[in-house]
Amino acid sequence: MDEHEHGLSARERAILALERRGFAGPGAKERAVREQLGLAPVRYYQLLNALLDDARALRHDPVTVNRLRRIREARRAER
């Protein structure tokens, strides 16, 4: 499948794939973000947040996107 077939870029798909993984220990996820995606963690979270509002991401990986949306909403409600 190329980018047109599912609508997400390779980087967007890689972000969602990273979110599906579990990470052991503090800093492991941020290290993976830097090493695998070449992104600063702040930029990664900006891109991820935008993906959560993107219908293409929901079609590509509904389980991950819906899980992350629930977490985001719960954190917003705590504020």
Backbone as JSON, one array per atom type, in Angstrom:
{
  "sequence": "MDEHEHGLSARERAILALERRGFAGPGAKERAVREQLGLAPVRYYQLLNALLDDARALRHDPVTVNRLRRIREARRAER",
  "N": [[0.83, -1.2, 0.0], [0.54, 2.17, -0.86], [1.03, 5.67, -0.04], [-1.27, 6.98, -0.98], [-3.22, 5.02, -0.93], [-3.97, 4.49, 1.74], [-3.91, 6.95, 2.86], [-2.26, 8.06, 4.87], [0.95, 9.4, 5.65], [4.25, 7.93, 5.59], [5.62, 8.68, 7.91], [3.49, 9.42, 9.59], [2.19, 6.94, 9.86], [4.25, 5.59, 11.17], [4.33, 6.94, 13.6], [1.87, 6.2, 14.73], [2.34, 3.47, 14.9], [4.4, 3.4, 16.77], [3.0, 4.25, 18.99], [1.47, 2.03, 19.5], [3.14, 0.28, 20.73], [4.58, -1.01, 23.78], [6.42, 0.45, 26.45], [9.25, 0.02, 28.44], [10.29, 1.36, 31.42], [11.37, 4.68, 32.45], [11.72, 7.3, 30.09], [12.18, 5.66, 27.91], [10.36, 5.68, 25.77], [10.66, 8.31, 24.76], [13.3, 8.16, 23.94], [13.06, 6.24, 21.9], [11.47, 7.69, 20.14], [13.24, 9.72, 19.33], [15.37, 8.18, 18.22], [14.16, 6.4, 16.31], [12.36, 7.94, 14.81], [13.54, 10.37, 14.52], [12.72, 12.73, 15.7], [12.13, 15.46, 17.93], [10.82, 15.01, 21.19], [8.74, 16.89, 21.88], [7.84, 17.82, 19.37], [6.99, 15.4, 18.31], [4.77, 14.8, 19.97], [3.12, 16.91, 19.27], [2.55, 16.29, 16.59], [1.35, 13.78, 16.96], [-0.93, 14.51, 18.45], [-2.33, 15.99, 16.54], [-2.83, 13.96, 14.72], [-4.67, 12.42, 16.12], [-7.01, 13.75, 15.72], [-7.56, 13.33, 13.13], [-9.35, 11.93, 10.55], [-8.33, 10.05, 8.77], [-6.34, 8.75, 10.21], [-7.89, 7.5, 12.13], [-9.3, 5.68, 10.53], [-7.14, 4.12, 9.7], [-6.02, 3.0, 12.06], [-8.06, 2.27, 14.22], [-8.3, 1.26, 16.87], [-6.0, 2.08, 18.33], [-6.11, 4.9, 17.97], [-8.63, 5.54, 19.09], [-8.19, 4.7, 21.75], [-6.15, 6.48, 22.53], [-7.49, 8.88, 22.21], [-9.41, 8.66, 24.25], [-7.74, 8.71, 26.51], [-6.64, 11.27, 26.22], [-8.94, 12.87, 26.49], [-9.68, 12.22, 29.12], [-7.56, 13.34, 30.53], [-7.9, 16.02, 29.91], [-10.32, 16.47, 31.19], [-9.55, 16.3, 33.82], [-8.31, 18.68, 34.33]],
  "CA": [[0.0, 0.0, 0.0], [1.3, 3.41, -0.84], [0.43, 6.75, 0.75], [-2.61, 7.29, -1.47], [-4.16, 3.94, -0.63], [-4.54, 4.61, 3.08], [-4.02, 8.35, 3.2], [-1.29, 8.55, 5.84], [2.35, 9.35, 5.24], [5.06, 6.93, 6.3], [5.89, 9.19, 9.25], [2.25, 9.32, 10.37], [2.0, 5.52, 10.19], [5.29, 5.23, 12.15], [3.91, 7.51, 14.88], [0.82, 5.32, 15.26], [2.97, 2.18, 15.24], [5.13, 3.61, 18.01], [2.01, 4.33, 20.07], [0.94, 0.68, 19.78], [4.15, -0.45, 21.5], [4.74, -0.73, 25.21], [7.79, 0.88, 26.75], [9.69, -0.28, 29.81], [11.19, 2.33, 32.04], [11.24, 6.1, 32.11], [12.56, 7.79, 29.01], [12.31, 4.7, 26.8], [9.55, 6.14, 24.64], [11.3, 9.5, 24.19], [14.5, 7.68, 23.25], [12.59, 5.61, 20.66], [11.01, 8.77, 19.26], [14.43, 10.36, 18.76], [16.16, 7.24, 17.41], [13.43, 5.8, 15.2], [11.66, 8.92, 13.99], [14.36, 11.57, 14.35], [11.93, 13.88, 16.14], [12.16, 15.85, 19.34], [9.56, 14.58, 21.8], [7.7, 17.92, 21.8], [7.29, 17.78, 18.0], [6.29, 14.12, 18.2], [3.46, 14.91, 20.61], [2.31, 17.82, 18.44], [2.09, 15.52, 15.43], [0.43, 12.76, 17.44], [-2.19, 15.15, 18.81], [-3.02, 16.31, 15.28], [-3.28, 12.68, 14.15], [-5.85, 11.94, 16.84], [-8.18, 14.45, 15.18], [-7.55, 13.08, 11.68], [-10.19, 10.77, 10.19], [-7.49, 9.05, 8.1], [-5.68, 7.97, 11.27], [-8.92, 6.66, 12.72], [-9.52, 4.56, 9.6], [-5.93, 3.29, 9.64], [-5.78, 2.28, 13.32], [-9.11, 2.75, 15.12], [-8.1, 0.86, 18.27], [-5.0, 2.96, 18.93], [-6.6, 6.28, 17.96], [-9.7, 5.68, 20.09], [-7.58, 4.6, 23.07], [-5.44, 7.72, 22.81], [-8.51, 9.93, 22.37], [-9.98, 8.52, 25.6], [-6.72, 9.19, 27.46], [-6.55, 12.72, 26.08], [-10.15, 13.46, 27.07], [-9.63, 12.06, 30.56], [-6.6, 14.32, 31.04], [-8.53, 17.34, 29.8], [-11.36, 16.56, 32.21], [-8.89, 16.47, 35.12], [-7.83, 20.06, 34.47]],
  "C": [[0.86, 1.25, 0.0], [0.49, 4.48, -0.09], [-1.0, 7.05, 0.32], [-3.63, 6.24, -1.08], [-4.73, 4.03, 0.78], [-4.48, 6.02, 3.62], [-3.0, 8.9, 4.17], [0.12, 8.45, 5.27], [3.07, 8.27, 6.02], [5.34, 7.4, 7.72], [4.66, 9.1, 10.14], [1.97, 7.88, 10.78], [3.01, 5.08, 11.24], [4.93, 5.77, 13.53], [2.85, 6.61, 15.51], [1.4, 3.97, 15.67], [3.72, 2.3, 16.57], [4.17, 3.66, 19.2], [1.41, 2.97, 20.41], [1.89, -0.12, 20.67], [4.07, -0.1, 22.98], [6.2, -0.37, 25.47], [8.1, 0.62, 28.22], [10.63, 0.81, 30.31], [10.99, 3.75, 31.58], [12.21, 6.49, 31.0], [12.68, 6.87, 27.81], [11.55, 5.16, 25.56], [10.21, 7.35, 23.97], [12.56, 9.12, 23.42], [14.12, 7.05, 21.92], [12.13, 6.66, 19.66], [12.2, 9.42, 18.56], [15.17, 9.43, 17.79], [15.43, 6.74, 16.17], [12.8, 6.81, 14.26], [12.48, 10.19, 13.73], [13.63, 12.84, 14.75], [12.22, 14.19, 17.6], [10.82, 15.43, 19.94], [8.43, 15.61, 21.72], [7.04, 17.9, 20.42], [6.49, 16.5, 17.78], [4.88, 14.23, 18.78], [2.55, 15.89, 19.89], [1.71, 17.07, 17.25], [1.08, 14.46, 15.84], [-0.93, 13.37, 17.77], [-3.0, 15.51, 17.57], [-3.57, 15.03, 14.64], [-4.55, 12.18, 14.83], [-7.14, 12.6, 16.35], [-8.36, 14.21, 13.69], [-8.34, 11.79, 11.37], [-9.38, 9.67, 9.49], [-6.8, 8.15, 9.11], [-6.68, 7.03, 11.92], [-9.22, 5.46, 11.83], [-8.35, 3.59, 9.6], [-5.76, 2.42, 10.89], [-6.8, 2.73, 14.37], [-8.89, 2.4, 16.59], [-7.14, 1.82, 18.96], [-5.52, 4.4, 19.02], [-7.69, 6.46, 19.0], [-9.15, 5.58, 21.51], [-6.91, 5.91, 23.46], [-6.4, 8.9, 22.96], [-9.12, 9.87, 23.76], [-9.01, 9.04, 26.66], [-6.65, 10.71, 27.43], [-7.76, 13.4, 26.72], [-10.16, 13.35, 28.59], [-8.68, 13.08, 31.18], [-7.18, 15.74, 30.97], [-9.57, 17.54, 30.89], [-10.78, 16.77, 33.6], [-8.48, 17.92, 35.37], [-8.91, 20.98, 34.96]]
}
